[in-house]
Amino acid sequence: MTACMVVSKDQKEELVGYYQVLEKPNHGYSRILLKGLNGDF
């Protein structure tokens, strides 16, 4: 699993990419913790 995130300077928007290669079928769910956004928006 590889993930990357880019956050705008004003911290209102972000772009997240999640890439997975050769995963087993019906593996279940994974969570990605996102940091960097301003919680006041």
C-alpha positions as CSV (number, residue, x, y, z in Angstrom):
1,M,0.0,0.0,0.0
2,T,1.2,3.5,-0.8
3,A,-0.6,6.7,-0.1
4,C,0.2,10.4,-0.6
5,M,-1.5,13.6,0.3
6,V,-1.1,17.2,-0.7
7,V,-2.8,20.0,1.3
8,S,-3.5,23.5,-0.1
9,K,-1.8,26.5,1.6
10,D,-5.1,27.7,3.2
11,Q,-5.8,24.2,4.4
12,K,-9.2,24.0,2.9
13,E,-8.6,21.4,0.3
14,E,-6.5,18.2,-0.1
15,L,-5.8,15.6,-2.7
16,V,-5.3,12.0,-1.5
17,G,-3.9,9.1,-3.6
18,Y,-4.2,5.5,-2.4
19,Y,-2.4,2.8,-4.5
20,Q,-2.5,-0.9,-3.9
21,V,-0.9,-3.6,-6.0
22,L,-1.7,-7.4,-5.8
23,E,-4.1,-7.3,-3.0
24,K,-6.0,-10.4,-1.9
25,P,-9.7,-10.5,-2.9
26,N,-12.2,-9.5,-0.2
27,H,-9.4,-8.3,2.1
28,G,-11.6,-5.9,4.0
29,Y,-11.2,-2.2,4.7
30,S,-8.2,-0.1,5.6
31,R,-8.2,3.4,7.1
32,I,-5.9,6.3,6.2
33,L,-5.4,8.9,8.9
34,L,-5.5,12.4,7.2
35,K,-3.6,15.2,8.8
36,G,-3.0,18.8,7.8
37,L,-6.5,20.2,7.3
38,N,-7.8,23.1,9.5
39,G,-10.5,21.7,11.7
40,D,-12.3,25.0,11.9
41,F,-13.7,24.8,8.4
